[in-house]
Amino acid sequence: KAPIKMMGRLVFYRQLGEAAASLVGGAVVLISLQTVAWVHSAICLLPLFIALTLYEPPRKKLTQSHKGNFKLIIRTLFSEDQILRLIILNSVWYGSATLAAVWSYQTLWQNFGISLGMLGVLWAIKNLVVGIVARQAHKIEKTFGSARTILFMAICPLIAFFTLPLSGVVLS
């Protein structure tokens, strides 16, 4: 399978998991915010216990020095591979935009009368939309090209930030 298609599947399943977690989080918050903190703390310990069972597989020795590898990475990122650079910058931007939306818009949505429990449902819907689009990303990229697709992905959070306050007009 094409790498872009496999990446789309990876994002789809990640977003599906986040959508399920959003629904569970929305349900748990109805009990109390303290319950969310305790459940989250317990779940965060699971990777620690899983990590204790892992071991590092054997690997090949580096053919060049760490300094040489670092120079290769920097050269590849900043002068040779524009698409890789756009993907990395977009990942940082999109992740930051998502966190900003989660934390900054909770109060805004509550002011619109949307409960914290319903916020979990809305976040689940958002994740399902992202997941479905990710499954189709290879088709989108084939139609519009890599650079345009990545640029569009970077612009979407900006559009969302500036139009979400307008949704208050629709909701009220």
C-alpha positions as a Python dict, from the first residue, in 0.01 Angstrom:
ca = {
    (1, 'K'): (0, 0, 0),
    (2, 'A'): (107, 357, -65),
    (3, 'P'): (267, 533, 236),
    (4, 'I'): (13, 818, 217),
    (5, 'K'): (-271, 567, 229),
    (6, 'M'): (-117, 393, 531),
    (7, 'M'): (-70, 732, 702),
    (8, 'G'): (-436, 810, 636),
    (9, 'R'): (-535, 485, 806),
    (10, 'L'): (-308, 561, 1100),
    (11, 'V'): (-464, 904, 1147),
    (12, 'F'): (-814, 758, 1098),
    (13, 'Y'): (-768, 503, 1376),
    (14, 'R'): (-598, 757, 1603),
    (15, 'Q'): (-887, 999, 1556),
    (16, 'L'): (-1138, 717, 1607),
    (17, 'G'): (-973, 645, 1942),
    (18, 'E'): (-978, 1012, 2034),
    (19, 'A'): (-1345, 1033, 1935),
    (20, 'A'): (-1426, 740, 2165),
    (21, 'A'): (-1222, 901, 2442),
    (22, 'S'): (-1411, 1228, 2390),
    (23, 'L'): (-1743, 1053, 2439),
    (24, 'V'): (-1619, 873, 2750),
    (25, 'G'): (-1465, 1198, 2882),
    (26, 'G'): (-1790, 1383, 2819),
    (27, 'A'): (-1980, 1116, 3011),
    (28, 'V'): (-1730, 1107, 3300),
    (29, 'V'): (-1731, 1487, 3335),
    (30, 'L'): (-2102, 1466, 3410),
    (31, 'I'): (-2006, 1282, 3730),
    (32, 'S'): (-1745, 1545, 3827),
    (33, 'L'): (-1427, 1710, 3706),
    (34, 'Q'): (-1239, 1538, 3987),
    (35, 'T'): (-1350, 1201, 3850),
    (36, 'V'): (-1204, 1301, 3511),
    (37, 'A'): (-870, 1380, 3679),
    (38, 'W'): (-862, 1046, 3862),
    (39, 'V'): (-960, 842, 3556),
    (40, 'H'): (-707, 1031, 3344),
    (41, 'S'): (-433, 970, 3601),
    (42, 'A'): (-508, 599, 3613),
    (43, 'I'): (-511, 568, 3234),
    (44, 'C'): (-184, 761, 3205),
    (45, 'L'): (-13, 496, 3417),
    (46, 'L'): (-93, 220, 3166),
    (47, 'P'): (182, 314, 2916),
    (48, 'L'): (433, 314, 3202),
    (49, 'F'): (354, -46, 3286),
    (50, 'I'): (356, -143, 2919),
    (51, 'A'): (692, 31, 2872),
    (52, 'L'): (841, -178, 3152),
    (53, 'T'): (781, -490, 2940),
    (54, 'L'): (960, -352, 2632),
    (55, 'Y'): (1320, -405, 2532),
    (56, 'E'): (1529, -234, 2268),
    (57, 'P'): (1596, -450, 1963),
    (58, 'P'): (1951, -485, 1831),
    (59, 'R'): (2050, -210, 1592),
    (60, 'K'): (2324, -125, 1350),
    (61, 'K'): (2603, 107, 1453),
    (62, 'L'): (2597, 452, 1298),
    (63, 'T'): (2819, 485, 994),
    (64, 'Q'): (2894, 848, 1067),
    (65, 'S'): (2922, 1059, 1381),
    (66, 'H'): (2626, 1204, 1565),
    (67, 'K'): (2735, 1545, 1438),
    (68, 'G'): (2730, 1413, 1080),
    (69, 'N'): (2382, 1265, 1127),
    (70, 'F'): (2258, 1591, 1280),
    (71, 'K'): (2391, 1788, 981),
    (72, 'L'): (2220, 1543, 744),
    (73, 'I'): (1887, 1586, 924),
    (74, 'I'): (1914, 1966, 926),
    (75, 'R'): (2013, 1975, 558),
    (76, 'T'): (1726, 1743, 463),
    (77, 'L'): (1472, 1943, 664),
    (78, 'F'): (1573, 2294, 573),
    (79, 'S'): (1716, 2278, 224),
    (80, 'E'): (1642, 1952, 43),
    (81, 'D'): (1291, 1830, 119),
    (82, 'Q'): (1024, 2100, 106),
    (83, 'I'): (734, 1855, 153),
    (84, 'L'): (893, 1700, 464),
    (85, 'R'): (949, 2051, 604),
    (86, 'L'): (586, 2144, 538),
    (87, 'I'): (463, 1822, 699),
    (88, 'I'): (668, 1878, 1014),
    (89, 'L'): (569, 2245, 1044),
    (90, 'N'): (206, 2154, 979),
    (91, 'S'): (216, 1885, 1248),
    (92, 'V'): (346, 2133, 1504),
    (93, 'W'): (96, 2399, 1394),
    (94, 'Y'): (-204, 2167, 1383),
    (95, 'G'): (-123, 2010, 1720),
    (96, 'S'): (-84, 2354, 1878),
    (97, 'A'): (-404, 2476, 1716),
    (98, 'T'): (-597, 2175, 1844),
    (99, 'L'): (-474, 2224, 2201),
    (100, 'A'): (-552, 2594, 2187),
    (101, 'A'): (-903, 2518, 2065),
    (102, 'V'): (-966, 2263, 2339),
    (103, 'W'): (-858, 2494, 2619),
    (104, 'S'): (-970, 2831, 2492),
    (105, 'Y'): (-1312, 2743, 2355),
    (106, 'Q'): (-1450, 2538, 2643),
    (107, 'T'): (-1561, 2854, 2823),
    (108, 'L'): (-1687, 3008, 2500),
    (109, 'W'): (-1900, 2702, 2424),
    (110, 'Q'): (-2032, 2696, 2782),
    (111, 'N'): (-2133, 3061, 2736),
    (112, 'F'): (-2333, 2945, 2434),
    (113, 'G'): (-2511, 2697, 2662),
    (114, 'I'): (-2318, 2388, 2554),
    (115, 'S'): (-2246, 2165, 2855),
    (116, 'L'): (-1910, 2000, 2919),
    (117, 'G'): (-2073, 1664, 2846),
    (118, 'M'): (-2188, 1790, 2507),
    (119, 'L'): (-1837, 1927, 2445),
    (120, 'G'): (-1722, 1563, 2448),
    (121, 'V'): (-1979, 1481, 2180),
    (122, 'L'): (-1872, 1780, 1967),
    (123, 'W'): (-1507, 1685, 2005),
    (124, 'A'): (-1590, 1327, 1905),
    (125, 'I'): (-1765, 1455, 1591),
    (126, 'K'): (-1462, 1670, 1510),
    (127, 'N'): (-1234, 1368, 1546),
    (128, 'L'): (-1456, 1153, 1327),
    (129, 'V'): (-1452, 1420, 1054),
    (130, 'V'): (-1071, 1443, 1074),
    (131, 'G'): (-1045, 1064, 1064),
    (132, 'I'): (-1273, 1029, 762),
    (133, 'V'): (-1084, 1301, 574),
    (134, 'A'): (-754, 1133, 666),
    (135, 'R'): (-877, 809, 509),
    (136, 'Q'): (-932, 1003, 187),
    (137, 'A'): (-612, 1211, 211),
    (138, 'H'): (-434, 1015, -60),
    (139, 'K'): (-711, 1105, -307),
    (140, 'I'): (-707, 1470, -199),
    (141, 'E'): (-329, 1485, -233),
    (142, 'K'): (-341, 1322, -576),
    (143, 'T'): (-597, 1579, -694),
    (144, 'F'): (-443, 1897, -549),
    (145, 'G'): (-77, 1807, -491),
    (146, 'S'): (116, 1771, -167),
    (147, 'A'): (210, 2134, -107),
    (148, 'R'): (-142, 2270, -168),
    (149, 'T'): (-297, 2000, 49),
    (150, 'I'): (-60, 2071, 339),
    (151, 'L'): (-114, 2446, 302),
    (152, 'F'): (-491, 2396, 311),
    (153, 'M'): (-454, 2183, 625),
    (154, 'A'): (-259, 2465, 790),
    (155, 'I'): (-521, 2725, 697),
    (156, 'C'): (-819, 2524, 830),
    (157, 'P'): (-745, 2590, 1201),
    (158, 'L'): (-717, 2962, 1128),
    (159, 'I'): (-1056, 2958, 961),
    (160, 'A'): (-1198, 2768, 1258),
    (161, 'F'): (-1052, 3012, 1513),
    (162, 'F'): (-1197, 3313, 1337),
    (163, 'T'): (-1538, 3164, 1258),
    (164, 'L'): (-1614, 2984, 1586),
    (165, 'P'): (-1708, 3305, 1768),
    (166, 'L'): (-1957, 3366, 1486),
    (167, 'S'): (-2125, 3038, 1579),
    (168, 'G'): (-2252, 3211, 1892),
    (169, 'V'): (-2477, 3415, 1670),
    (170, 'V'): (-2618, 3096, 1516),
    (171, 'L'): (-2658, 2920, 1851),
    (172, 'S'): (-2828, 3210, 2031),
}
